[in-house]
Amino acid sequence: MGLNGIFIFGESNNNEIIRNLIKDNEHGLRILKSENNLVEDNTISGSLRCDIRIEPGFYNILFSPIISSENERNHTRGKA
């Protein structure tokens, strides 16, 4: 099990995360202090802590995630 499936942090802005299979990590998709990201059509499963975590960052766009684990800790904070 990995720590993060996909982790975008800080100065990394304007990313496109499209059509990924993210499995069996502590965090599936984590975006922290990053802006203008497009996240579309990703399949996320088996995350230990949370499947999608987006923390303070602006104008992040999230389309059609497929989350196949039943994790109560999924959350988004800030302006997503």
N, C-alpha and C positions, 0 to 999 in steps of 0.2 A: 504494500500500500504506500503510495506517495503522499507527500504533504499537500501539494496543490496540483490539480489537473492543469489549469491555465491560470497564471497569476500575472496581472498587469499592475504595475506600481509606478507612481510618481510622474516623472517627466515623459513617460511613454504615453502619448496621446494620439488620437485619430487612428485607432486600430480597428480592423474588421475581423471579428472572430465568427466565422461562418462554417457551418456543417462539420462539427467535431463530435467525436464520441469520447466522452470523458467518464472514466469508470474507476471506482475503488480508490478514492483519495480521501484525505482528511477534509479538504475543501475542494469541491468540483471546479467552480469558476469563481475567481476572486478578483475584483477590481478595486484598487485602493488608491485614492488621490490621483486619479487619472480622468481625463476629460475627452468628450467627443468620440466615444467608442460605439461601434455598431456590433451588437451581439445577436446573431440570427441562426435559427434552425440547428441548435446544438442539442445532443442527447446526453443527459447527465444521469448517472446511476451509481449507487453504492457509496455515497459520500458519508464519512463518519460524522462530521460536525455539521456542515451545511452544503447544500448543492450549489446555490448561487449566493454570493455575498458581494454587494456593491456598497462601498463606504464613500464618504464625502468626495464628490466629484460631480461635475455638471454635464448635462446634455449627453448622458449615456442612453442609448436606445437598445431596448431588449425586445426582440420579436420571437415568438413561437418556440420557447424552450420546451423540450420534452424531458420531464423529470420523472424517472421511474422508481425512485426510492421514496419511502414515506418518512421524510425527515421533518420534524416539527421546528427545526432551527433555521429554516430558510428565511432570509430577511433582506430588505433593502433599506438603507438609510441615506439621508441627504436628498439631493434632487436627481432622481434617476429617471 
